[in-house]
Amino acid sequence: MAEEIKVKVGTKTEKTGEGAKGSPTPQGGDVSGQAIASQATVCPYCGAVNYLLVDTEVYSWYECWNCGGIFAA
Protein backbone atom coordinates (compact mmCIF):
# COMPACT_ATOMS: atom_id res chain seq x y z
CA MET A 1 0.00 0.00 0.00
CA ALA A 2 1.38 3.40 -0.98
CA GLU A 3 2.06 6.04 1.65
CA GLU A 4 -0.42 8.92 1.64
CA ILE A 5 1.05 12.37 0.97
CA LYS A 6 -0.76 15.37 2.42
CA VAL A 7 -0.58 18.60 0.42
CA LYS A 8 -1.51 22.02 1.80
CA VAL A 9 -2.79 24.91 -0.35
CA GLY A 10 -0.84 28.14 0.18
CA THR A 11 -2.42 31.54 0.87
CA LYS A 12 -1.69 34.55 -1.34
CA THR A 13 0.34 37.15 0.57
CA GLU A 14 2.71 40.11 0.29
CA LYS A 15 6.45 40.03 1.00
CA THR A 16 7.12 40.98 4.62
CA GLY A 17 10.00 39.62 6.67
CA GLU A 18 12.20 36.71 5.57
CA GLY A 19 11.22 34.35 2.78
CA ALA A 20 12.38 31.22 1.00
CA LYS A 21 11.94 29.72 -2.47
CA GLY A 22 10.01 26.49 -3.01
CA SER A 23 11.42 23.51 -4.90
CA PRO A 24 9.79 21.21 -7.49
CA THR A 25 11.22 18.14 -5.70
CA PRO A 26 11.59 17.22 -2.01
CA GLN A 27 14.74 18.55 -0.36
CA GLY A 28 17.19 16.03 1.06
CA GLY A 29 19.70 16.35 3.84
CA ASP A 30 19.88 15.89 7.56
CA VAL A 31 17.93 18.38 9.66
CA SER A 32 18.28 16.41 12.89
CA GLY A 33 17.79 18.54 16.00
CA GLN A 34 16.26 21.45 14.08
CA ALA A 35 12.63 22.63 14.16
CA ILE A 36 12.23 22.33 10.39
CA ALA A 37 9.65 20.20 8.62
CA SER A 38 9.34 19.42 4.92
CA GLN A 39 5.92 20.18 3.49
CA ALA A 40 4.28 19.91 0.06
CA THR A 41 2.29 23.09 -0.64
CA VAL A 42 0.25 24.00 -3.73
CA CYS A 43 0.87 27.50 -5.11
CA PRO A 44 -2.40 29.51 -4.93
CA TYR A 45 -1.49 31.31 -8.19
CA CYS A 46 -0.51 28.54 -10.62
CA GLY A 47 -1.26 25.26 -8.80
CA ALA A 48 2.34 23.95 -8.89
CA VAL A 49 3.40 21.75 -5.96
CA ASN A 50 6.21 23.39 -3.97
CA TYR A 51 8.29 21.37 -1.53
CA LEU A 52 9.18 23.70 1.34
CA LEU A 53 11.41 23.54 4.37
CA VAL A 54 8.94 25.12 6.77
CA ASP A 55 10.40 27.01 9.73
CA THR A 56 7.88 29.48 11.18
CA GLU A 57 10.60 31.01 13.35
CA VAL A 58 12.41 32.26 10.23
CA TYR A 59 10.23 32.31 7.10
CA SER A 60 7.00 34.27 6.76
CA TRP A 61 6.50 33.75 3.00
CA TYR A 62 7.55 31.47 0.15
CA GLU A 63 8.15 32.06 -3.56
CA CYS A 64 6.78 29.52 -6.05
CA TRP A 65 9.51 27.78 -8.04
CA ASN A 66 7.25 27.79 -11.12
CA CYS A 67 5.55 31.21 -11.37
CA GLY A 68 7.31 33.30 -8.72
CA GLY A 69 4.07 33.97 -6.82
CA ILE A 70 4.45 34.87 -3.12
CA PHE A 71 2.40 32.85 -0.61
CA ALA A 72 2.21 31.79 3.05
CA ALA A 73 2.39 28.10 3.87
N, C-alpha and C positions, 0 to 999 in steps of 0.2 A: 504494500500500500504506500502510495506516495505521501510525502510530508506536505501538509497544508502550509501555504505561504500567505500571510496576512499583509494586505497593502492598504495604506492610509492615503486619503486624498488630501493634498495640500490646500492651504487657504491663501488667496491672493493677498499680497501685502506690499508695503513700501520698504525701501532700505532704511533701516535704523539700527545702529549698533554693528556688531560683527556678523559676518556671513560666511558661507561656504558654498562650494559648487557641488552639485550632484554628479553621479557617475552612472553610465548606462549598465554597468556590471557591478556585482557586489565587491566591496573592498576587502582585501585580505590583510593579514598581519596580526600580530599579537597585541591586544589591548588589555592584557591582564592587569588587574588592580586599578583600572581607570573606569570612571563613570560614563562610558561611551557605549552606545548601543547602535547596531546597524539596523536600518529600517528602510523598507521599500515604500516610496511615496509617489503618488501619481501627480504630475504637474497639473494645476487647475487651468492652465492656459492651453496646452497642446495635448495633454493626456499621456505624455511619455513617462515611463517608470524611471524614477531616480532612486538610486541606492545612496543613502545618506549615512554618515557617521553622526548620530544625533547626540549632542552635548548641550543641554539647555543652560548650562553655566557659562557657555562661551558664545554659541551661535543663536541669533534671533531671527535669521532668515537664510534661505537657500536659493541658489540660482540653478535653473533647469539646464542640464547638459545639452538638451536638444534645441530649445527656443530662446533660452536666456531669460525667461520669465522669473520674477522674484516671488517667493512664496514662503509661508511658515509651515513647519511640519507638524 
